[in-house]
């Protein structure tokens, strides 16, 4: 398969983009003088508040086509962070222009592949790398025998759609396995859309899609599956707006309308009806994850607890994992 050509903005789109960017200094000034004192922003650090307000303003006012032009690439964010930390950049190239961007690869005996969020539109952020690096350092201080290499998957964003990102994740896993690490020494982690890619992988391993030409077969029995999977607020691309989304819309970094638009853009690339279940597991048949023990026996799912009305689709995905991992592993307790 080939990647689609990069977006070329029309003159009107470039003009609109610049007009939005010109308003940001005034937004930041208003935030410092007025918005920071509101009840909803009480207790937030200034830098976090400024970032949130800027991000939401940009996301609300730029189209899917304009956003990539206003953002750095994931690779640029990686090199910026690596330079600030005075570390050596290590990048392994994969298929379809993807790559693995490493933090601490040398001497590793475990690897973690991290898939960043961003709705298949937004790139990696430096704070995301920082989070996993801190976890890496903490783990190695507590477990001296563990040398964890963190690999950030630089996967294709818009206009690339399904199944490009799944191909790239499988390629990343295959490359690490070929370097000598078994699946039982590989962790997978992702947030939002990144977690959705991992859910796609789980679905494909349990219900192979003919659209996926990359081959990945995990050893069966014993400890053949992955070491662990972490899904942080997985984006399950539901078809309906939930009560949770309506209540939290003013507080979330991403506006509901923005998420709905990004979902529609990505789902337009899912052509085979059977592949819809890989991307939208909430629509899948009961028992979709029932054989997940062969893929991984340890899955952690986290979600925001701001509201007493969690997203029903996140609840359903969690219940499926709970039924097929937690109850079998812990005897239902």
C-alpha positions as CSV (number, residue, x, y, z in Angstrom):
1,X,0.0,0.0,0.0
2,X,1.1,3.6,-0.6
3,X,0.7,6.7,1.5
4,X,-1.6,9.4,0.2
5,X,0.0,12.7,-0.9
6,X,0.5,15.4,1.7
7,X,-2.1,18.1,1.9
8,X,-1.5,21.3,-0.1
9,X,-3.4,24.2,1.4
10,X,-5.3,26.5,-0.8
11,X,-4.7,30.3,-0.6
12,X,-7.9,30.8,1.4
13,X,-6.9,28.1,3.9
14,X,-3.4,29.6,4.4
15,X,-5.0,33.0,5.0
16,X,-7.5,31.6,7.5
17,X,-4.6,29.7,9.3
18,X,-2.6,32.9,9.7
19,X,-5.6,34.8,11.0
20,X,-6.2,32.2,13.7
21,X,-2.5,32.2,14.7
22,X,-2.4,36.1,14.9
23,X,-5.2,36.0,17.6
24,X,-3.2,33.7,19.9
25,X,-1.2,36.5,21.7
26,X,-4.4,38.3,22.6
27,X,-6.0,35.1,23.8
28,X,-3.0,34.4,26.1
29,X,-3.1,38.0,27.5
30,X,-6.9,37.6,28.2
31,X,-6.2,34.2,29.8
32,X,-3.6,35.7,32.1
33,X,-5.6,38.7,33.1
34,X,-9.2,37.2,33.3
35,X,-9.6,33.5,32.6
36,X,-7.1,32.3,35.1
37,X,-9.3,33.5,38.0
38,X,-12.4,31.6,36.9
39,X,-13.7,28.8,39.1
40,X,-13.0,26.1,36.4
41,X,-9.3,27.1,36.1
42,X,-8.7,27.4,39.9
43,X,-5.5,25.6,40.9
44,X,-4.2,25.0,37.4
45,X,-0.5,25.9,36.8
46,X,-0.1,29.0,34.5
47,X,1.8,27.1,31.9
48,X,-0.8,24.3,31.8
49,X,-3.7,26.8,31.6
50,X,-2.0,28.7,28.7
51,X,-1.3,25.5,26.8
52,X,-4.9,24.2,27.3
53,X,-6.5,27.5,26.2
54,X,-4.2,27.8,23.1
55,X,-4.7,24.2,22.1
56,X,-8.5,24.3,22.4
57,X,-8.7,27.6,20.5
58,X,-6.6,26.3,17.6
59,X,-8.5,23.0,17.5
60,X,-11.9,24.8,17.5
61,X,-10.9,27.2,14.7
62,X,-8.7,25.2,12.3
63,X,-9.9,22.5,9.9
64,X,-8.4,19.0,9.6
65,X,-6.5,20.2,6.5
66,X,-5.1,23.2,8.3
67,X,-4.0,21.6,11.6
68,X,-0.9,19.7,10.2
69,X,0.4,23.0,8.8
70,X,0.2,24.6,12.2
71,X,1.9,21.8,14.1
72,X,5.5,20.5,14.2
73,X,6.1,16.9,13.2
74,X,6.5,14.1,15.8
75,X,10.1,13.7,14.7
76,X,10.7,17.4,15.3
77,X,9.2,17.1,18.8
78,X,11.4,14.1,19.5
79,X,14.6,15.8,18.5
80,X,13.7,18.9,20.5
81,X,13.2,16.8,23.6
82,X,16.3,14.7,23.1
83,X,18.4,17.8,22.6
84,X,17.0,19.4,25.8
85,X,17.8,16.2,27.7
86,X,21.3,16.0,26.1
87,X,20.6,12.4,25.0
88,X,21.6,10.6,21.8
89,X,18.8,10.3,19.2
90,X,18.2,6.8,17.9
91,X,15.7,6.2,15.1
92,X,14.9,3.0,13.4
93,X,13.1,3.3,10.1
94,X,10.0,1.2,9.4
95,X,7.6,0.7,6.4
96,X,5.4,3.5,5.0
97,X,7.7,6.3,6.3
98,X,7.1,5.3,9.9
99,X,9.9,5.0,12.5
100,X,10.7,4.1,16.1
101,X,12.2,6.9,18.0
102,X,14.1,5.5,21.0
103,X,14.8,6.6,24.5
104,X,17.3,4.3,26.1
105,X,17.6,1.5,23.5
106,X,21.2,0.5,24.3
107,X,21.4,-2.6,26.6
108,X,17.7,-3.0,26.9
109,X,16.2,-6.4,27.9
110,X,12.6,-5.1,27.7
111,X,11.0,-2.7,25.2
112,X,7.9,-0.6,25.3
113,X,6.3,0.7,22.1
114,X,4.3,3.9,22.8
115,X,1.6,5.2,20.4
116,X,0.8,8.8,21.1
117,X,-2.7,10.3,20.9
118,X,-4.0,13.1,18.8
119,X,-7.0,11.8,16.9
120,X,-4.8,10.7,14.0
121,X,-4.4,14.4,13.3
122,X,-2.0,15.8,16.0
123,X,1.6,14.9,16.5
124,X,3.6,13.8,19.5
125,X,4.1,16.2,22.4
126,X,7.2,16.6,24.4
127,X,5.4,16.1,27.7
128,X,4.3,12.6,26.5
129,X,8.0,11.6,26.0
130,X,8.8,13.1,29.3
131,X,6.1,11.0,31.1
132,X,7.4,7.7,29.7
133,X,11.0,8.6,30.3
134,X,10.2,9.3,34.0
135,X,8.5,6.0,34.2
136,X,11.5,4.4,32.6
137,X,13.9,5.9,35.1
138,X,11.7,5.1,38.0
139,X,11.3,1.4,36.9
140,X,15.1,1.0,36.5
141,X,15.8,2.4,39.9
142,X,13.3,0.0,41.5
143,X,14.3,-3.0,39.4
144,X,18.0,-2.9,38.7
145,X,17.9,-6.0,36.4
146,X,15.3,-4.3,34.1
147,X,16.7,-2.2,31.2
148,X,13.6,-0.8,29.5
149,X,13.9,0.8,26.1
150,X,11.1,3.2,25.2
151,X,10.2,3.4,21.5
152,X,7.9,6.1,20.4
153,X,6.1,5.0,17.2
154,X,6.1,7.9,14.7
155,X,3.1,6.7,12.7
156,X,1.4,8.4,9.8
157,X,-1.2,11.1,10.5
158,X,-3.9,12.7,8.3
159,X,-4.4,12.2,5.4
160,X,-3.3,8.6,6.0
161,X,-6.1,6.5,7.3
162,X,-6.9,2.9,8.2
163,X,-5.1,0.5,8.0
164,X,-1.8,2.4,7.7
165,X,-1.2,2.9,11.4
166,X,-1.9,-0.8,12.1
167,X,0.6,-1.8,9.4
168,X,3.2,0.4,11.0
169,X,2.6,-0.9,14.5
170,X,2.9,-4.5,13.3
171,X,6.1,-3.5,11.5
172,X,7.5,-2.0,14.7
173,X,6.8,-5.1,16.8
174,X,8.2,-7.4,14.1
175,X,11.5,-5.3,14.0
176,X,11.9,-5.5,17.8
177,X,11.3,-9.2,17.8
178,X,13.8,-9.7,15.0
179,X,16.4,-7.9,17.1
180,X,16.1,-10.7,19.7
181,X,13.4,-9.6,22.1
182,X,10.5,-12.1,22.4
183,X,6.9,-10.7,22.6
184,X,6.9,-11.5,26.3
185,X,9.5,-8.8,26.8
186,X,7.5,-6.1,24.8
187,X,5.0,-3.8,26.3
188,X,2.5,-1.8,24.3
189,X,1.2,1.6,25.5
190,X,-1.0,4.2,24.0
191,X,-3.3,7.1,24.8
192,X,-6.5,8.2,23.0
193,X,-6.0,7.4,19.3
194,X,-2.7,5.7,20.1
195,X,-4.6,3.3,22.3
196,X,-7.1,2.8,19.5
197,X,-4.3,1.5,17.3
198,X,-3.4,-1.1,19.9
199,X,-7.1,-2.1,20.2
200,X,-7.0,-2.5,16.4
201,X,-4.0,-4.8,16.8
202,X,-5.7,-6.9,19.4
203,X,-8.8,-7.2,17.3
204,X,-6.7,-8.2,14.2
205,X,-4.7,-10.8,16.1
206,X,-8.0,-12.4,17.3
207,X,-10.0,-11.8,14.1
208,X,-7.5,-11.4,11.2
209,X,-8.3,-8.8,8.6
210,X,-7.5,-9.5,5.0
211,X,-6.7,-5.9,4.6
212,X,-3.5,-6.3,6.7
213,X,-0.6,-7.7,4.7
214,X,2.0,-7.4,7.5
215,X,2.3,-10.8,9.3
216,X,2.6,-11.1,13.0
217,X,2.1,-14.4,14.9
218,X,2.5,-14.6,18.6
219,X,3.8,-17.9,20.2
220,X,0.9,-19.8,21.7
221,X,1.0,-21.2,25.3
222,X,3.2,-20.3,28.2
223,X,4.3,-16.7,28.0
224,X,3.9,-16.2,24.3
225,X,1.9,-13.0,24.4
226,X,3.0,-9.4,25.1
227,X,4.4,-8.5,28.5
228,X,1.6,-6.0,29.1
229,X,-0.7,-3.5,27.5
230,X,-1.6,0.0,28.8
231,X,-4.5,1.9,27.3
232,X,-4.9,5.4,28.5
233,X,-8.4,6.9,27.8
234,X,-8.7,4.8,24.6
235,X,-10.5,6.5,21.8
236,X,-13.2,4.0,20.7
237,X,-14.7,6.3,18.0
238,X,-18.4,5.8,19.0
239,X,-21.1,6.8,16.6
240,X,-23.2,8.6,19.2
241,X,-22.6,11.6,21.5
242,X,-22.7,10.4,25.1
243,X,-24.0,12.3,28.2
244,X,-20.4,12.3,29.4
245,X,-19.3,14.2,26.3
246,X,-22.0,16.8,26.6
247,X,-21.3,17.4,30.3
248,X,-17.5,17.6,30.0
249,X,-17.3,19.5,26.7
250,X,-16.4,22.8,28.3
251,X,-13.7,21.2,30.4
252,X,-12.1,18.8,27.9
253,X,-9.0,19.9,25.9
254,X,-10.7,18.6,22.7
255,X,-14.2,20.0,21.8
256,X,-16.8,17.4,21.1
257,X,-17.5,18.7,17.6
258,X,-13.8,18.5,16.9
259,X,-13.6,14.9,18.0
260,X,-16.7,14.0,16.0
261,X,-15.2,15.5,12.8
262,X,-11.9,13.7,13.3
263,X,-13.8,10.5,13.8
264,X,-15.7,10.9,10.6
265,X,-12.5,11.7,8.7
266,X,-10.8,8.5,10.0
267,X,-13.8,6.2,9.6
268,X,-14.1,7.3,5.9
269,X,-11.0,5.2,5.3
270,X,-12.5,2.0,6.9
271,X,-14.0,0.5,3.8
272,X,-14.6,-3.1,4.7
273,X,-17.6,-3.6,7.1
274,X,-15.7,-6.3,9.0
275,X,-12.8,-3.9,9.7
276,X,-15.2,-1.4,11.5
277,X,-15.1,-3.7,14.5
278,X,-11.3,-3.3,14.7
279,X,-11.6,0.5,14.9
280,X,-15.0,0.7,16.8
281,X,-14.9,-2.3,19.2
282,X,-18.1,-0.9,20.8
283,X,-20.0,-2.1,17.8
284,X,-18.4,-5.6,17.8
285,X,-20.2,-8.8,18.7
286,X,-20.2,-10.1,22.3
287,X,-17.1,-12.1,23.0
288,X,-14.9,-10.1,20.6
289,X,-12.0,-10.1,23.1
290,X,-12.7,-13.6,24.6
291,X,-9.4,-15.1,23.5
292,X,-7.3,-12.2,24.5
293,X,-5.3,-14.3,26.9
294,X,-3.3,-15.5,23.9
295,X,-2.4,-11.9,23.1
296,X,-1.7,-10.6,26.6
297,X,-2.6,-11.6,30.1
298,X,-2.1,-8.1,31.7
299,X,-4.0,-5.1,30.5
300,X,-4.4,-1.8,32.3
301,X,-7.1,0.7,31.1
302,X,-7.3,4.2,32.6
303,X,-9.9,6.9,32.0
304,X,-10.7,10.4,33.3
305,X,-12.8,10.5,36.5
306,X,-13.9,14.1,36.3
307,X,-17.5,13.2,35.7
308,X,-19.8,10.7,37.4
309,X,-21.0,9.9,33.9
310,X,-18.1,8.0,32.2
311,X,-18.3,7.4,28.4
312,X,-20.5,4.3,27.9
313,X,-18.3,3.0,25.1
314,X,-15.2,3.2,27.3
315,X,-17.2,1.3,30.0
316,X,-18.1,-1.4,27.5
317,X,-14.5,-1.9,26.3
318,X,-13.4,-2.1,30.0
319,X,-16.1,-4.6,30.8
320,X,-15.0,-6.8,27.9
321,X,-11.4,-6.8,29.1
322,X,-12.5,-7.3,32.6
323,X,-14.6,-10.3,31.7
324,X,-11.8,-11.9,29.6
325,X,-8.7,-11.0,31.6
326,X,-9.4,-10.0,35.2
327,X,-12.1,-12.6,36.0
328,X,-10.1,-15.4,34.5
329,X,-6.9,-14.3,36.0
330,X,-8.2,-13.4,39.5
331,X,-11.0,-15.8,39.8
332,X,-13.7,-13.2,39.4
333,X,-12.6,-11.1,42.4
